[in-house]
């Protein structure tokens, strides 16, 4: 065997090693950025969760181990907040999906002015959540709200009602504001999924005599189901960490009736209890990671397999 093939192989290996490093060099900046904005804050939150840190004495924070986590077991606001967070997630996401799917189906039709309607549909979502919260808060104001005025004029109620003073009413008003804000985005994503369905499938179904409902069940739903599961997961995560609209409209009240875990952690931060607030945030993040992993592994994967 001559020396030429051996030299060629060695040169090829050296070139392969240089080329293999190139993709990592390209993604290195974004990896460093992600580490700076996600990994470091996460580790810092875990560190603070094991201290008695307070904004009033942050430099004198002492390590207390798992005491903050033990404190949660006796904290009724935290324990009830788990149910309030789940209730908030389920109410918002289910209503958004129930409203967004019909809107997406309608916008997928071919009609005059469809482009304008699609653009106008996004107006609620581009409005800041705090502004949306204030709009709904003024609409349901117990003294001069337009909802009370309309109900009195219609003869449905005799006197103005302080809607935001009721735990149940305030919850559903905040949910309504959040659904009005978030449903357009979900509808837009579902519309994009609907437009990926080949038209030939519907044509073949019509030739076979399938009804519109049969086409919807056997063609539309299976094709957009992976997108639906993906949207539900993302919205559940977003809603679990949502603060601004709940805080603007209710301040977490009346009482603790609208204290989700994210709101409770935020309120503790306002009370300078950084250590305990961080512990609640870490527990919430761990719960969301566990639920997301279970969701992807046992539910979404099956849907993807069945749809493929």
LOVO-621477 format. One line per 5 residues: number of its first residue (from 1); their letters; for each residue x, y, z of C-alpha. Coordinates in Angstrom, 3 decimals, m for minus. Example, Ala and Ser with C-alpha at 12.3 -4.5 7.8 and 13.67 -1.06 7.14 Angstrom:
BEGIN
1	as	12.300:m4.500:7.800 ~ 13.670:m1.060:7.140
This chain:
BEGIN
1	xxxxx	0.000:0.000:0.000 ~ 1.403:3.390:m0.990 ~ 1.658:6.410:1.304 ~ m0.673:8.575:m0.840 ~ m3.979:7.074:0.315
6	xxxxx	m2.913:7.282:3.965 ~ m2.035:10.971:3.626 ~ m5.321:11.615:1.843 ~ m7.275:9.937:4.637 ~ m5.434:11.935:7.293
11	xxxxx	m6.107:15.200:5.430 ~ m9.775:14.316:5.057 ~ m10.046:13.584:8.783 ~ m8.448:16.923:9.652 ~ m10.832:18.761:7.322
16	xxxxx	m13.796:16.864:8.799 ~ m12.814:17.915:12.296 ~ m12.552:21.575:11.237 ~ m15.923:21.445:9.450 ~ m17.640:19.715:12.387
21	xxxxx	m16.732:22.625:14.669 ~ m18.248:25.219:12.351 ~ m21.951:24.691:13.290 ~ m21.085:24.930:16.978 ~ m19.297:28.222:16.330
26	xxxxx	m22.443:29.554:14.661 ~ m24.753:28.678:17.535 ~ m22.277:29.599:20.281 ~ m23.429:33.251:20.563 ~ m27.108:32.356:20.980
31	xxxxx	m26.209:29.611:23.449 ~ m24.273:32.128:25.547 ~ m27.189:34.560:25.344 ~ m29.680:31.897:26.426 ~ m27.412:30.906:29.280
36	xxxxx	m27.247:34.533:30.388 ~ m31.015:35.120:30.313 ~ m32.306:31.686:31.377 ~ m29.730:29.450:33.029 ~ m28.207:32.079:35.306
41	xxxxx	m31.565:33.483:36.537 ~ m32.795:29.949:37.169 ~ m29.759:29.047:39.233 ~ m29.985:32.368:41.072 ~ m33.655:31.705:41.871
46	xxxxx	m32.765:28.283:43.300 ~ m30.015:29.904:45.367 ~ m32.356:32.585:46.723 ~ m35.004:29.951:47.477 ~ m32.653:28.449:50.039
51	xxxxx	m32.079:31.720:51.871 ~ m34.120:34.152:53.951 ~ m33.317:36.910:51.456 ~ m35.258:40.155:51.712 ~ m35.001:43.326:49.665
56	xxxxx	m34.415:45.162:52.923 ~ m31.350:43.052:53.766 ~ m30.361:41.328:50.542 ~ m26.653:41.428:51.294 ~ m27.199:39.750:54.679
61	xxxxx	m29.235:36.820:53.403 ~ m28.540:33.622:55.352 ~ m28.674:30.081:54.060 ~ m31.677:28.245:55.549 ~ m31.713:25.112:53.398
66	xxxxx	m35.176:23.753:52.640 ~ m37.016:25.804:55.254 ~ m38.831:27.854:52.633 ~ m40.094:24.685:50.988 ~ m41.218:23.280:54.351
71	xxxxx	m43.029:26.546:55.008 ~ m45.182:25.939:51.922 ~ m46.659:22.810:53.480 ~ m48.207:24.978:56.221 ~ m49.040:27.920:53.957
76	xxxxx	m52.749:27.685:53.138 ~ m52.495:30.475:50.558 ~ m49.879:28.481:48.659 ~ m51.801:25.202:48.913 ~ m55.042:26.799:47.762
81	xxxxx	m53.088:28.583:45.050 ~ m52.359:25.260:43.365 ~ m56.084:24.775:42.764 ~ m56.570:28.426:41.791 ~ m53.760:28.155:39.238
86	xxxxx	m55.225:24.965:37.755 ~ m58.713:26.512:37.674 ~ m57.347:29.609:35.929 ~ m55.433:27.535:33.365 ~ m58.329:25.242:32.510
91	xxxxx	m60.900:28.032:32.282 ~ m58.813:30.293:30.040 ~ m57.330:27.650:27.735 ~ m60.567:25.699:27.223 ~ m62.577:28.852:26.439
96	xxxxx	m59.863:30.186:24.135 ~ m59.840:26.927:22.214 ~ m63.647:26.774:22.036 ~ m63.737:30.285:20.556 ~ m60.587:30.173:18.416
101	xxxxx	m61.428:26.981:16.496 ~ m64.728:28.255:14.998 ~ m63.039:31.573:14.161 ~ m60.185:29.760:12.411 ~ m62.648:27.594:10.463
106	xxxxx	m64.543:30.709:9.382 ~ m61.396:32.588:8.341 ~ m60.291:29.573:6.331 ~ m63.282:30.082:4.030 ~ m62.984:32.103:0.832
111	xxxxx	m65.009:35.306:1.145 ~ m64.642:38.948:0.212 ~ m62.686:41.001:2.740 ~ m61.068:37.951:4.304 ~ m57.660:39.642:4.519
116	xxxxx	m59.076:42.641:6.372 ~ m60.968:40.424:8.818 ~ m57.820:38.390:9.525 ~ m55.843:41.542:10.245 ~ m58.593:43.125:12.363
121	xxxxx	m58.894:39.929:14.388 ~ m55.445:40.571:15.902 ~ m56.402:43.939:17.419 ~ m57.142:42.460:20.880 ~ m53.828:40.610:20.971
126	xxxxx	m51.706:43.624:20.055 ~ m53.341:45.609:22.867 ~ m51.253:45.505:26.086 ~ m52.780:43.085:28.624 ~ m52.828:45.777:31.305
131	xxxxx	m54.917:48.010:29.034 ~ m57.319:45.140:28.310 ~ m57.628:44.534:32.041 ~ m58.454:48.194:32.699 ~ m61.061:48.218:29.915
136	xxxxx	m62.879:45.228:31.403 ~ m62.482:46.667:34.897 ~ m64.225:49.882:33.851 ~ m66.921:47.947:31.992 ~ m67.814:46.019:35.168
141	xxxxx	m67.294:48.891:37.593 ~ m69.850:48.813:40.375 ~ m70.561:52.568:40.201 ~ m70.491:53.606:36.539 ~ m69.797:50.432:34.537
146	xxxxx	m71.539:50.023:31.195 ~ m72.506:46.421:32.017 ~ m74.509:47.497:35.060 ~ m76.111:50.300:33.049 ~ m77.238:47.930:30.286
151	xxxxx	m78.588:45.373:32.750 ~ m80.559:48.019:34.635 ~ m81.981:49.443:31.410 ~ m82.982:45.937:30.311 ~ m84.722:45.367:33.644
156	xxxxx	m82.551:42.360:34.530 ~ m81.270:43.939:37.755 ~ m82.650:46.702:39.985 ~ m79.396:48.091:41.396 ~ m75.796:48.261:40.311
161	xxxxx	m73.716:45.236:41.357 ~ m70.146:45.396:42.670 ~ m68.958:42.607:40.385 ~ m65.294:42.752:41.400 ~ m66.186:42.313:45.082
166	xxxxx	m67.424:38.789:44.408 ~ m64.738:36.052:44.288 ~ m66.621:34.054:41.644 ~ m67.708:37.001:39.499 ~ m64.268:38.625:39.576
171	xxxxx	m62.657:35.360:38.527 ~ m64.880:34.954:35.462 ~ m64.504:38.607:34.502 ~ m60.714:38.262:34.504 ~ m61.043:34.999:32.544
176	xxxxx	m63.259:36.781:29.986 ~ m60.694:39.553:29.583 ~ m57.902:37.020:29.116 ~ m59.904:34.995:26.579 ~ m60.754:38.161:24.621
181	xxxxx	m57.047:38.986:24.575 ~ m55.601:35.547:23.792 ~ m58.143:33.837:21.514 ~ m57.052:35.726:18.345 ~ m53.508:34.371:18.548
186	xxxxx	m54.768:30.830:19.003 ~ m57.162:31.303:16.075 ~ m54.332:32.557:13.871 ~ m52.150:29.537:14.646 ~ m55.059:27.149:14.060
191	xxxxx	m55.761:28.925:10.765 ~ m52.173:28.295:9.688 ~ m52.618:24.614:10.544 ~ m55.882:24.434:8.572 ~ m54.193:25.826:5.484
196	xxxxx	m51.697:22.960:5.449 ~ m54.458:20.389:4.860 ~ m54.434:19.293:1.179 ~ m57.618:20.252:m0.636 ~ m57.590:16.918:m2.456
201	xxxxx	m58.618:15.182:0.742 ~ m61.844:17.163:0.945 ~ m62.509:16.662:m2.772 ~ m62.097:12.896:m2.412 ~ m64.384:12.909:0.625
206	xxxxx	m67.055:14.818:m1.299 ~ m66.844:12.318:m4.151 ~ m67.416:9.527:m1.624 ~ m70.481:11.378:m0.334 ~ m69.080:12.371:3.054
211	xxxxx	m70.962:15.108:4.896 ~ m69.371:18.311:6.152 ~ m69.387:16.949:9.696 ~ m67.725:13.704:8.576 ~ m65.052:15.682:6.762
216	xxxxx	m64.476:17.780:9.860 ~ m64.148:14.732:12.128 ~ m62.133:12.483:9.825 ~ m59.942:15.031:8.008 ~ m59.779:18.392:9.756
221	xxxxx	m59.450:17.324:13.381 ~ m56.748:14.628:12.843 ~ m54.617:17.070:10.860 ~ m54.797:19.960:13.322 ~ m54.774:17.858:16.492
226	xxxxx	m50.965:18.060:16.953 ~ m51.216:21.853:16.689 ~ m54.051:21.897:19.221 ~ m52.039:19.846:21.705 ~ m49.021:22.089:21.186
231	xxxxx	m51.129:25.218:21.718 ~ m52.778:23.827:24.841 ~ m49.383:23.040:26.362 ~ m47.959:26.479:25.594 ~ m51.020:28.350:26.816
236	xxxxx	m51.123:26.322:30.037 ~ m47.498:27.292:30.706 ~ m48.123:30.937:29.836 ~ m51.263:31.142:31.948 ~ m49.561:29.519:34.937
241	xxxxx	m47.006:32.330:34.877 ~ m49.436:35.123:34.029 ~ m49.578:38.033:36.464 ~ m50.330:41.402:34.908 ~ m54.028:41.115:34.000
246	xxxxx	m54.988:39.396:37.261 ~ m53.043:41.942:39.300 ~ m54.355:44.979:37.410 ~ m57.996:43.884:37.667 ~ m58.148:42.323:41.130
251	xxxxx	m54.828:42.728:42.943 ~ m55.236:39.017:43.698 ~ m58.494:39.636:45.571 ~ m61.010:39.920:46.923 ~ m59.077:38.351:49.752
256	xxxxx	m56.908:35.618:48.268 ~ m59.562:34.383:45.826 ~ m57.482:35.191:42.713 ~ m54.065:34.411:44.144 ~ m52.560:32.037:41.622
261	xxxxx	m49.049:30.841:42.424 ~ m47.492:33.401:40.074 ~ m49.528:36.222:41.600 ~ m48.705:35.040:45.124 ~ m44.993:34.976:44.340
266	xxxxx	m45.262:38.477:42.884 ~ m47.136:39.760:45.941 ~ m44.469:38.315:48.231 ~ m41.835:40.119:46.200 ~ m43.707:43.376:46.792
271	xxxxx	m43.513:42.523:50.501 ~ m39.708:42.143:50.107 ~ m39.795:38.363:50.836 ~ m37.437:37.450:47.994 ~ m36.373:34.090:49.418
276	xxxxx	m39.856:32.672:49.920 ~ m41.115:34.174:46.635 ~ m38.230:32.500:44.800 ~ m39.048:29.179:46.460 ~ m42.646:29.375:45.206
281	xxxxx	m41.416:30.264:41.719 ~ m39.022:27.287:41.738 ~ m41.781:24.904:42.829 ~ m44.110:26.261:40.136 ~ m41.400:25.828:37.495
286	xxxxx	m40.738:22.254:38.655 ~ m44.448:21.399:38.490 ~ m44.727:22.852:34.980 ~ m41.644:20.937:33.827 ~ m43.032:17.673:35.202
291	xxxxx	m46.476:18.211:33.680 ~ m44.971:19.249:30.338 ~ m42.718:16.183:30.227 ~ m45.645:13.891:31.045 ~ m47.829:15.669:28.496
296	xxxxx	m45.317:15.360:25.674 ~ m44.358:11.800:26.508 ~ m47.755:10.190:27.031 ~ m50.250:12.371:25.166 ~ m48.804:14.505:22.399
301	xxxxx	m46.563:11.689:21.171 ~ m49.558:9.398:20.686 ~ m51.396:12.098:18.797 ~ m48.444:12.661:16.490 ~ m48.122:8.950:15.804
306	xxx	m51.824:8.581:15.029 ~ m51.830:11.625:12.800 ~ m48.810:10.515:10.770
